[in-house]
Amino acid sequence: MATHSEGRPGEPEIDPAGLFLEEVFTDRRVGTIRRLTPVTAEGNPDLSRPVSYIGETQVMSNVGALPIVFEIEAANVGEAASRFGALAKEAIERTMRELQDMRRQAASSIVIPQGGVPNLGGGGGKIQLP
């Protein structure tokens, strides 16, 4: 979110020097490739910044569709399409590892009752495990 110089949240603002023209390519089966072409504030191509390609797909999980988004280094959309599969597989595997790590961390966390840590001297309080 954009902030004012005082550090207070302000109204969201789009940076005119950071604009991109976004185009979507899809096979209507596996996913999409977004080509982000930098443009000037006037809408003309900005040749001083590189074109970016972003791959998007999704996998089904027990809570529904999980979006997978990853960057594709490519010189053109054909090259991006040829790299899509391997990069999507890496992104899916990385996402699954991160989800497993989050589950492990959640399962091993200790919940301390409200009111802070009890006096452990005699009788003590109750620690709850999730």
CNS distance restraints for C-alpha pairs under 8 A (distance, minus, plus):
assign (resid   1 and name CA) (resid   9 and name CA) 6.90 0.50 0.50
assign (resid   1 and name CA) (resid  10 and name CA) 7.43 0.50 0.50
assign (resid   1 and name CA) (resid  11 and name CA) 7.69 0.50 0.50
assign (resid   1 and name CA) (resid  12 and name CA) 5.75 0.50 0.50
assign (resid   2 and name CA) (resid   9 and name CA) 6.32 0.50 0.50
assign (resid   2 and name CA) (resid  10 and name CA) 5.68 0.50 0.50
assign (resid   2 and name CA) (resid  11 and name CA) 6.41 0.50 0.50
assign (resid   2 and name CA) (resid  12 and name CA) 5.18 0.50 0.50
assign (resid   2 and name CA) (resid  13 and name CA) 6.18 0.50 0.50
assign (resid   3 and name CA) (resid   7 and name CA) 5.66 0.50 0.50
assign (resid   3 and name CA) (resid   8 and name CA) 5.59 0.50 0.50
assign (resid   3 and name CA) (resid   9 and name CA) 4.54 0.50 0.50
assign (resid   3 and name CA) (resid  10 and name CA) 4.87 0.50 0.50
assign (resid   3 and name CA) (resid  11 and name CA) 7.55 0.50 0.50
assign (resid   4 and name CA) (resid   8 and name CA) 5.65 0.50 0.50
assign (resid   4 and name CA) (resid   9 and name CA) 6.47 0.50 0.50
assign (resid   4 and name CA) (resid  10 and name CA) 5.83 0.50 0.50
assign (resid  14 and name CA) (resid  18 and name CA) 7.95 0.50 0.50
assign (resid  14 and name CA) (resid  19 and name CA) 7.99 0.50 0.50
assign (resid  15 and name CA) (resid  19 and name CA) 6.84 0.50 0.50
assign (resid  16 and name CA) (resid  40 and name CA) 7.28 0.50 0.50
assign (resid  16 and name CA) (resid  41 and name CA) 5.17 0.50 0.50
assign (resid  17 and name CA) (resid  40 and name CA) 6.44 0.50 0.50
assign (resid  17 and name CA) (resid  41 and name CA) 6.33 0.50 0.50
assign (resid  18 and name CA) (resid  38 and name CA) 7.37 0.50 0.50
assign (resid  18 and name CA) (resid  39 and name CA) 7.74 0.50 0.50
assign (resid  18 and name CA) (resid  40 and name CA) 7.82 0.50 0.50
assign (resid  19 and name CA) (resid  38 and name CA) 5.98 0.50 0.50
assign (resid  19 and name CA) (resid  39 and name CA) 5.58 0.50 0.50
assign (resid  19 and name CA) (resid  40 and name CA) 6.60 0.50 0.50
assign (resid  19 and name CA) (resid  41 and name CA) 6.95 0.50 0.50
assign (resid  20 and name CA) (resid  36 and name CA) 5.54 0.50 0.50
assign (resid  20 and name CA) (resid  37 and name CA) 5.15 0.50 0.50
assign (resid  20 and name CA) (resid  38 and name CA) 4.24 0.50 0.50
assign (resid  20 and name CA) (resid  39 and name CA) 5.28 0.50 0.50
assign (resid  21 and name CA) (resid  35 and name CA) 7.90 0.50 0.50
assign (resid  21 and name CA) (resid  36 and name CA) 5.58 0.50 0.50
assign (resid  21 and name CA) (resid  37 and name CA) 5.00 0.50 0.50
assign (resid  21 and name CA) (resid  38 and name CA) 6.24 0.50 0.50
assign (resid  21 and name CA) (resid  39 and name CA) 6.48 0.50 0.50
assign (resid  22 and name CA) (resid  34 and name CA) 6.50 0.50 0.50
assign (resid  22 and name CA) (resid  35 and name CA) 5.73 0.50 0.50
assign (resid  22 and name CA) (resid  36 and name CA) 4.72 0.50 0.50
assign (resid  22 and name CA) (resid  37 and name CA) 6.49 0.50 0.50
assign (resid  23 and name CA) (resid  34 and name CA) 5.56 0.50 0.50
assign (resid  23 and name CA) (resid  35 and name CA) 5.17 0.50 0.50
assign (resid  23 and name CA) (resid  36 and name CA) 6.63 0.50 0.50
assign (resid  24 and name CA) (resid  32 and name CA) 6.57 0.50 0.50
assign (resid  24 and name CA) (resid  33 and name CA) 5.81 0.50 0.50
assign (resid  24 and name CA) (resid  34 and name CA) 4.60 0.50 0.50
assign (resid  24 and name CA) (resid  35 and name CA) 6.44 0.50 0.50
assign (resid  25 and name CA) (resid  32 and name CA) 5.56 0.50 0.50
assign (resid  25 and name CA) (resid  33 and name CA) 5.12 0.50 0.50
assign (resid  25 and name CA) (resid  34 and name CA) 6.31 0.50 0.50
assign (resid  25 and name CA) (resid  35 and name CA) 7.88 0.50 0.50
assign (resid  26 and name CA) (resid  30 and name CA) 7.93 0.50 0.50
assign (resid  26 and name CA) (resid  31 and name CA) 6.03 0.50 0.50
assign (resid  26 and name CA) (resid  32 and name CA) 4.42 0.50 0.50
assign (resid  26 and name CA) (resid  33 and name CA) 6.33 0.50 0.50
assign (resid  27 and name CA) (resid  31 and name CA) 6.70 0.50 0.50
assign (resid  27 and name CA) (resid  32 and name CA) 7.07 0.50 0.50
assign (resid  28 and name CA) (resid  32 and name CA) 7.73 0.50 0.50
assign (resid  30 and name CA) (resid  57 and name CA) 6.45 0.50 0.50
assign (resid  31 and name CA) (resid  55 and name CA) 7.36 0.50 0.50
assign (resid  31 and name CA) (resid  56 and name CA) 5.59 0.50 0.50
assign (resid  31 and name CA) (resid  57 and name CA) 4.48 0.50 0.50
assign (resid  31 and name CA) (resid  58 and name CA) 7.47 0.50 0.50
assign (resid  32 and name CA) (resid  55 and name CA) 5.88 0.50 0.50
assign (resid  32 and name CA) (resid  56 and name CA) 5.21 0.50 0.50
assign (resid  32 and name CA) (resid  57 and name CA) 6.60 0.50 0.50
assign (resid  33 and name CA) (resid  53 and name CA) 6.53 0.50 0.50
assign (resid  33 and name CA) (resid  54 and name CA) 5.56 0.50 0.50
assign (resid  33 and name CA) (resid  55 and name CA) 4.59 0.50 0.50
assign (resid  33 and name CA) (resid  56 and name CA) 6.30 0.50 0.50
assign (resid  33 and name CA) (resid  77 and name CA) 7.87 0.50 0.50
assign (resid  33 and name CA) (resid  80 and name CA) 7.55 0.50 0.50
assign (resid  33 and name CA) (resid  81 and name CA) 7.41 0.50 0.50
assign (resid  34 and name CA) (resid  53 and name CA) 5.53 0.50 0.50
assign (resid  34 and name CA) (resid  54 and name CA) 5.01 0.50 0.50
assign (resid  34 and name CA) (resid  55 and name CA) 6.42 0.50 0.50
assign (resid  34 and name CA) (resid  56 and name CA) 7.92 0.50 0.50
assign (resid  35 and name CA) (resid  51 and name CA) 7.02 0.50 0.50
assign (resid  35 and name CA) (resid  52 and name CA) 5.85 0.50 0.50
assign (resid  35 and name CA) (resid  53 and name CA) 4.70 0.50 0.50
assign (resid  35 and name CA) (resid  54 and name CA) 6.64 0.50 0.50
assign (resid  35 and name CA) (resid  77 and name CA) 7.45 0.50 0.50
assign (resid  36 and name CA) (resid  51 and name CA) 5.71 0.50 0.50
assign (resid  36 and name CA) (resid  52 and name CA) 5.07 0.50 0.50
assign (resid  36 and name CA) (resid  53 and name CA) 6.23 0.50 0.50
assign (resid  36 and name CA) (resid  54 and name CA) 7.92 0.50 0.50
assign (resid  37 and name CA) (resid  45 and name CA) 7.17 0.50 0.50
assign (resid  37 and name CA) (resid  46 and name CA) 7.91 0.50 0.50
assign (resid  37 and name CA) (resid  50 and name CA) 7.41 0.50 0.50
assign (resid  37 and name CA) (resid  51 and name CA) 4.79 0.50 0.50
assign (resid  37 and name CA) (resid  52 and name CA) 6.69 0.50 0.50
assign (resid  38 and name CA) (resid  45 and name CA) 6.03 0.50 0.50
assign (resid  38 and name CA) (resid  46 and name CA) 5.23 0.50 0.50
assign (resid  38 and name CA) (resid  47 and name CA) 7.41 0.50 0.50
assign (resid  38 and name CA) (resid  49 and name CA) 6.18 0.50 0.50
assign (resid  38 and name CA) (resid  50 and name CA) 6.95 0.50 0.50
assign (resid  38 and name CA) (resid  51 and name CA) 6.32 0.50 0.50
assign (resid  39 and name CA) (resid  43 and name CA) 5.28 0.50 0.50
assign (resid  39 and name CA) (resid  44 and name CA) 5.21 0.50 0.50
assign (resid  39 and name CA) (resid  45 and name CA) 4.35 0.50 0.50
assign (resid  39 and name CA) (resid  46 and name CA) 4.50 0.50 0.50
assign (resid  40 and name CA) (resid  44 and name CA) 5.35 0.50 0.50
assign (resid  40 and name CA) (resid  45 and name CA) 6.28 0.50 0.50
assign (resid  40 and name CA) (resid  46 and name CA) 5.43 0.50 0.50
assign (resid  52 and name CA) (resid  71 and name CA) 7.77 0.50 0.50
assign (resid  52 and name CA) (resid  72 and name CA) 7.50 0.50 0.50
assign (resid  52 and name CA) (resid  73 and name CA) 7.31 0.50 0.50
assign (resid  52 and name CA) (resid  74 and name CA) 7.84 0.50 0.50
assign (resid  53 and name CA) (resid  71 and name CA) 6.09 0.50 0.50
assign (resid  53 and name CA) (resid  72 and name CA) 5.22 0.50 0.50
assign (resid  53 and name CA) (resid  73 and name CA) 6.67 0.50 0.50
assign (resid  53 and name CA) (resid  74 and name CA) 7.00 0.50 0.50
assign (resid  53 and name CA) (resid  77 and name CA) 7.70 0.50 0.50
assign (resid  53 and name CA) (resid  80 and name CA) 6.90 0.50 0.50
assign (resid  54 and name CA) (resid  69 and name CA) 6.98 0.50 0.50
assign (resid  54 and name CA) (resid  70 and name CA) 5.74 0.50 0.50
assign (resid  54 and name CA) (resid  71 and name CA) 4.55 0.50 0.50
assign (resid  54 and name CA) (resid  72 and name CA) 5.60 0.50 0.50
assign (resid  55 and name CA) (resid  69 and name CA) 5.74 0.50 0.50
assign (resid  55 and name CA) (resid  70 and name CA) 5.23 0.50 0.50
assign (resid  55 and name CA) (resid  71 and name CA) 6.04 0.50 0.50
assign (resid  55 and name CA) (resid  72 and name CA) 6.44 0.50 0.50
assign (resid  55 and name CA) (resid  84 and name CA) 6.64 0.50 0.50
assign (resid  55 and name CA) (resid  88 and name CA) 7.38 0.50 0.50
assign (resid  56 and name CA) (resid  67 and name CA) 7.21 0.50 0.50
assign (resid  56 and name CA) (resid  68 and name CA) 5.68 0.50 0.50
assign (resid  56 and name CA) (resid  69 and name CA) 4.58 0.50 0.50
assign (resid  56 and name CA) (resid  70 and name CA) 6.56 0.50 0.50
assign (resid  56 and name CA) (resid  88 and name CA) 7.84 0.50 0.50
assign (resid  57 and name CA) (resid  67 and name CA) 6.08 0.50 0.50
assign (resid  57 and name CA) (resid  68 and name CA) 5.24 0.50 0.50
assign (resid  57 and name CA) (resid  69 and name CA) 6.68 0.50 0.50
assign (resid  57 and name CA) (resid  88 and name CA) 7.32 0.50 0.50
assign (resid  58 and name CA) (resid  65 and name CA) 6.12 0.50 0.50
assign (resid  58 and name CA) (resid  66 and name CA) 5.33 0.50 0.50
assign (resid  58 and name CA) (resid  67 and name CA) 4.39 0.50 0.50
assign (resid  58 and name CA) (resid  68 and name CA) 5.28 0.50 0.50
assign (resid  59 and name CA) (resid  65 and name CA) 5.65 0.50 0.50
assign (resid  59 and name CA) (resid  66 and name CA) 5.27 0.50 0.50
assign (resid  59 and name CA) (resid  67 and name CA) 6.72 0.50 0.50
assign (resid  59 and name CA) (resid  68 and name CA) 7.44 0.50 0.50
assign (resid  59 and name CA) (resid  92 and name CA) 7.88 0.50 0.50
assign (resid  60 and name CA) (resid  64 and name CA) 5.59 0.50 0.50
assign (resid  60 and name CA) (resid  65 and name CA) 4.48 0.50 0.50
assign (resid  60 and name CA) (resid  66 and name CA) 5.99 0.50 0.50
assign (resid  61 and name CA) (resid  65 and name CA) 5.99 0.50 0.50
assign (resid  61 and name CA) (resid  66 and name CA) 6.52 0.50 0.50
assign (resid  68 and name CA) (resid  88 and name CA) 7.64 0.50 0.50
assign (resid  68 and name CA) (resid  91 and name CA) 6.78 0.50 0.50
assign (resid  68 and name CA) (resid  92 and name CA) 6.62 0.50 0.50
assign (resid  68 and name CA) (resid  95 and name CA) 7.76 0.50 0.50
assign (resid  69 and name CA) (resid  91 and name CA) 7.44 0.50 0.50
assign (resid  70 and name CA) (resid  87 and name CA) 7.38 0.50 0.50
assign (resid  70 and name CA) (resid  88 and name CA) 7.17 0.50 0.50
assign (resid  70 and name CA) (resid  91 and name CA) 6.52 0.50 0.50
assign (resid  72 and name CA) (resid  80 and name CA) 6.10 0.50 0.50
assign (resid  72 and name CA) (resid  83 and name CA) 7.23 0.50 0.50
assign (resid  72 and name CA) (resid  84 and name CA) 7.24 0.50 0.50
assign (resid  72 and name CA) (resid  87 and name CA) 7.37 0.50 0.50
assign (resid  73 and name CA) (resid  80 and name CA) 7.03 0.50 0.50
assign (resid  74 and name CA) (resid  79 and name CA) 5.60 0.50 0.50
assign (resid  74 and name CA) (resid  80 and name CA) 5.23 0.50 0.50
assign (resid  75 and name CA) (resid  79 and name CA) 6.50 0.50 0.50
assign (resid  75 and name CA) (resid  80 and name CA) 7.56 0.50 0.50
assign (resid  76 and name CA) (resid  80 and name CA) 6.30 0.50 0.50
assign (resid  77 and name CA) (resid  81 and name CA) 6.09 0.50 0.50
assign (resid  78 and name CA) (resid  82 and name CA) 6.32 0.50 0.50
assign (resid  79 and name CA) (resid  83 and name CA) 6.34 0.50 0.50
assign (resid  80 and name CA) (resid  84 and name CA) 6.00 0.50 0.50
assign (resid  81 and name CA) (resid  85 and name CA) 7.83 0.50 0.50
assign (resid  83 and name CA) (resid  87 and name CA) 6.28 0.50 0.50
assign (resid  84 and name CA) (resid  88 and name CA) 5.84 0.50 0.50
assign (resid  85 and name CA) (resid  89 and name CA) 6.18 0.50 0.50
assign (resid  86 and name CA) (resid  90 and name CA) 6.35 0.50 0.50
assign (resid  87 and name CA) (resid  91 and name CA) 6.11 0.50 0.50
assign (resid  88 and name CA) (resid  92 and name CA) 6.08 0.50 0.50
assign (resid  89 and name CA) (resid  93 and name CA) 6.19 0.50 0.50
assign (resid  90 and name CA) (resid  94 and name CA) 6.08 0.50 0.50
assign (resid  91 and name CA) (resid  95 and name CA) 6.06 0.50 0.50
assign (resid  92 and name CA) (resid  96 and name CA) 6.17 0.50 0.50
assign (resid  93 and name CA) (resid  97 and name CA) 6.26 0.50 0.50
assign (resid  94 and name CA) (resid  98 and name CA) 6.23 0.50 0.50
assign (resid  95 and name CA) (resid  99 and name CA) 6.17 0.50 0.50
assign (resid  96 and name CA) (resid 100 and name CA) 6.19 0.50 0.50
assign (resid  97 and name CA) (resid 101 and name CA) 6.17 0.50 0.50
assign (resid  98 and name CA) (resid 102 and name CA) 6.17 0.50 0.50
assign (resid  99 and name CA) (resid 103 and name CA) 6.19 0.50 0.50
assign (resid 100 and name CA) (resid 104 and name CA) 6.20 0.50 0.50
assign (resid 101 and name CA) (resid 105 and name CA) 6.15 0.50 0.50
assign (resid 102 and name CA) (resid 106 and name CA) 6.09 0.50 0.50
assign (resid 103 and name CA) (resid 107 and name CA) 6.06 0.50 0.50
assign (resid 104 and name CA) (resid 108 and name CA) 6.15 0.50 0.50
assign (resid 105 and name CA) (resid 109 and name CA) 6.13 0.50 0.50
assign (resid 106 and name CA) (resid 130 and name CA) 7.87 0.50 0.50
assign (resid 107 and name CA) (resid 130 and name CA) 6.43 0.50 0.50
assign (resid 108 and name CA) (resid 129 and name CA) 7.91 0.50 0.50
assign (resid 108 and name CA) (resid 130 and name CA) 7.87 0.50 0.50
assign (resid 109 and name CA) (resid 129 and name CA) 7.15 0.50 0.50
assign (resid 109 and name CA) (resid 130 and name CA) 7.21 0.50 0.50
assign (resid 110 and name CA) (resid 127 and name CA) 7.37 0.50 0.50
assign (resid 110 and name CA) (resid 128 and name CA) 6.57 0.50 0.50
assign (resid 110 and name CA) (resid 129 and name CA) 5.34 0.50 0.50
assign (resid 110 and name CA) (resid 130 and name CA) 7.01 0.50 0.50
assign (resid 111 and name CA) (resid 127 and name CA) 6.58 0.50 0.50
assign (resid 111 and name CA) (resid 128 and name CA) 5.33 0.50 0.50
assign (resid 111 and name CA) (resid 129 and name CA) 5.89 0.50 0.50
assign (resid 111 and name CA) (resid 130 and name CA) 6.91 0.50 0.50
assign (resid 112 and name CA) (resid 116 and name CA) 6.83 0.50 0.50
assign (resid 112 and name CA) (resid 117 and name CA) 6.78 0.50 0.50
assign (resid 112 and name CA) (resid 127 and name CA) 5.71 0.50 0.50
assign (resid 112 and name CA) (resid 128 and name CA) 6.51 0.50 0.50
assign (resid 113 and name CA) (resid 117 and name CA) 7.46 0.50 0.50
assign (resid 113 and name CA) (resid 126 and name CA) 7.29 0.50 0.50
assign (resid 113 and name CA) (resid 127 and name CA) 6.70 0.50 0.50
assign (resid 113 and name CA) (resid 128 and name CA) 7.28 0.50 0.50
assign (resid 117 and name CA) (resid 125 and name CA) 7.89 0.50 0.50
assign (resid 118 and name CA) (resid 124 and name CA) 5.82 0.50 0.50
assign (resid 118 and name CA) (resid 125 and name CA) 5.20 0.50 0.50
assign (resid 119 and name CA) (resid 124 and name CA) 5.41 0.50 0.50
assign (resid 119 and name CA) (resid 125 and name CA) 7.12 0.50 0.50
assign (resid 120 and name CA) (resid 124 and name CA) 4.50 0.50 0.50
assign (resid 120 and name CA) (resid 125 and name CA) 7.18 0.50 0.50
